Each structure stands twice: as structure tokens, then as C-alpha cells.
């Protein structure tokens, strides 16, 4: 069994081809619920026997489900998933770097066809239930994730303590077991050097900022993940409300700075956007980091009306399509870094020019 749509498509629809509320700044929203099965060791302690037992229990709960969304998922096990395909799932944010690095038979993924709902199996926790939606839709993400969580709990015995809440491998996830996050595109705040001040302020409210692929990854393309740090002592709804309020404040600040740039630095801004577009549509060789940085400039130009003929979702598609595994999948062969840089330039030009 395998969801070939997830492996063969060059982007994830929730991130690329749809627009959501505040989508000029908020690329996507995500809610992730960490759950573990009682009486089975946490994943970092699993041997093959207990790992397979855990997978079998989850598989049975999935097969018994009466929920349409859960039943609509397909199962991928990593011993039957080549390393390149696992990297594609990582680039689509469906699994973590840690998860992608394993080919154990008891590790895998349940996901629907567009990638908006996914469950990592035996990553840091036995289950990590995830919902992704375009734009700012935190409450809707939580609703979908809770439906999956409730349905699975009918057939699985989750590790839960009346005082501590859901028990997780990492103590920082104990309680609700929930991480909620938004992916934000913040070029104006970054250009004007305001990110440090803003992000230091939100740390005081129990939020943290990470890079494109989560904890420990760098910020590239002016893309930031803002997520909750506190999971114990707050309800899931409280966490969602707090993150939504803070995100709204960041959105307001980014828009104010964009307006200021357009008034005070109109020609410099248009020149910056135009140069980025010129490089992207004429380069023969381009690295991933350079491409993401330039795409950020072009996306800013699109959102501010400087570039009028490119749709925002075309930029979102490219954020995923230019990554190394996707380029190799599209080419149908493994490539070294230099040849990926050549292929990346070709893919970017094809997408940008075809969207005109």
C-alpha cells in the first residue's frame, strides 16, 4: 500500500494551489498532536518486535475507523520507501529529518492524497497527527486533527496521566501534546532588520521561531515558522487562540512595513524585485538557497502588485519543487549538486514563464 500521489506530484496542494485567509503573508497553518501507546516503549527505545507491534496496533485502528478522513488515508512503510522518496516527503513537510533518515519496517506514514492530513508513525512519538491548511486557519486545523485523534482513541490505548496529560518522548510536549505553527513570509520585516525585536517579544508569550523545516533548521527565503512552546497547563483552544492573536499582530506589522517601503523606497523596491525576477528567469545555474531568497523577493513583488502576471501559488509550488529530491524525481535520476543547480534553474524558468 502506498500513496503514490504524494510521491509523484511535485508539490503539496494545501501549500501551493490553494489560497487561504491572509495568504499574502501566511503560507500555511499546521497543528500536530503527539500521542503514544500505553505499555509500548517510546520510539527511541523500540526494537523490531515492539516496533512492529506498535505499527500493527495503529494499522488495525486505521482499518477499523469509521471516519471518512482517516479511512481516506494510505499507509507507507519506510522499509518499502526508497530514501529519495522519503526525502520528497520531508521536502513536503510531511515527515521530519529524523523520520526521513530511517528505513525501519515499523516506521511509516499515513496520509491523504493532497497531504493536508498525515500521521507520522514511530517518529519521536508513536503517532504524530498533523493537519496542514493554506493561510491562517489554526482553528480549522485543530478541528481536523481532533477528529482523527478522537477516532483513533476509540481503538488505541493512549499513554495519559490525569495530572500531566498526554505522555510524550520529549518532556516539552507533555500535556496537550500539541504543536501549532504558522509558516510566515516576512520579507519586509527582514529587509528592515526588525525580526530580532519582534521575535524576542513573542518569546515572552510562550512562542518560538524556527526555520523552514522546523527545529534546528535555518531561515531561508524569509520563511519563518512560529509555534507554541508551552503544551502543559493550557488547553488546545487556548494555544490556538494565543498563536492566532500573535500571528495577526505580526501580519499587521509586516503590512505596515510593506506600505512604508512602497512609499519611501518605491524605486529601490521595484528595482530589487525586478533584479530578482531577472536572475531567476535568465540564470543557467542556481543554488537552492539563492533561489529561495530570490523567490522571496519576487513573491513580495507579486503580493504588492509590482509584478502582476504571476500567481502566488506558482511561487509556493516552486518552494517545494526546487528542493534536491524533487529535482531528482522530476529528472528521473540521481544528480550531483552542480547538475541539480542546472535543473533547478530550468524548473524555475519553466514555472515562472508558464504562469504569465
MOTA-V15461 format. One record per residue. PSI is psi in whole degrees, -180 to 180 (none if undefined). Layout:
psi: {PSI | PSI}
This chain:
psi: {137 | 142 | 87 | -25 | -39 | -34 | -30 | -27 | 154 | 5 | 171 | 128 | -38 | -30 | -28 | -55 | 5 | 156 | 146 | -177 | 137 | 31 | -6 | -20 | -40 | 110 | -47 | 161 | 148 | 140 | 133 | 128 | 122 | 129 | 148 | 153 | 137 | 143 | 10 | 132 | 151 | 157 | -36 | -11 | 4 | 135 | 178 | -37 | -52 | -33 | -43 | -36 | -43 | -48 | -43 | -41 | -43 | -43 | -42 | -41 | -40 | -44 | -28 | -11 | 145 | -1 | 131 | -42 | -43 | -41 | -26 | -1 | 157 | 155 | 131 | 127 | 141 | -19 | -17 | 13 | 113 | 156 | -38 | -42 | -34 | -36 | -35 | -43 | -36 | -45 | -23 | 5 | 17 | -25 | 168 | 165 | -40 | -44 | -42 | -25 | 0 | 142 | 26 | 143 | -24 | 5 | 144 | -160 | 134 | 131 | 151 | 176 | -28 | 3 | 7 | -22 | 130 | 152 | 112 | 133 | 123 | 46 | -122 | -30 | 166 | -41 | 138 | 103 | 126 | 140 | 131 | 135 | 152 | 147 | -163 | 97 | 54 | -46 | -38 | -38 | -46 | -42 | -47 | -44 | -39 | -36 | -46 | -45 | -49 | -40 | -44 | -35 | -18 | -28 | 0 | 145 | 97 | 147 | 113 | 138 | 135 | -32 | -39 | -17 | -149 | 134 | 133 | 163 | -42 | 125 | -27 | -11 | -5 | 145 | -111 | -24 | 18 | 133 | 123 | 139 | 157 | 142 | 117 | 141 | 112 | 62 | -40 | -45 | -38 | -46 | -40 | 6 | 30 | -2 | -42 | -48 | -45 | -44 | -29 | -37 | -42 | -21 | -30 | -17 | 20 | 23 | 158 | 161 | 132 | 176 | -167 | -39 | 29 | -156 | 132 | 3 | 154 | 158 | 119 | 150 | 21 | 30 | 125 | 139 | 122 | 127 | 165 | 147 | -29 | 127 | -12 | 132 | -2 | 149 | 163 | -41 | -38 | -43 | -45 | -45 | -44 | -45 | -39 | -42 | -46 | -40 | -41 | -38 | -39 | -41 | -47 | -42 | -44 | -41 | -39 | -42 | -37 | -44 | -40 | -43 | -40 | -33 | -43 | -25 | 44 | -51 | -38 | -40 | -46 | -36 | -43 | -47 | -45 | -41 | -42 | -45 | -41 | -43 | -46 | -37 | -2 | -10 | 151 | -23 | 130 | 136 | 166 | -47 | -41 | -42 | -44 | -39 | -44 | -38 | -33 | -42 | -43 | -41 | -39 | -43 | -38 | -48 | -27 | 4 | 9 | -40 | 124 | -13 | 0 | 132 | 143 | -34 | -24 | -37 | -42 | -41 | -44 | -31 | -37 | -44 | -23 | -1 | 155 | -47 | -40 | -39 | -41 | -36 | -43 | -39 | -19 | 21 | 161 | 145 | 147 | 175 | -41 | -44 | -28 | -38 | -37 | -47 | -38 | -44 | -39 | -44 | -42 | -46 | -42 | -45 | -47 | -44 | -31 | -18 | -5 | none}
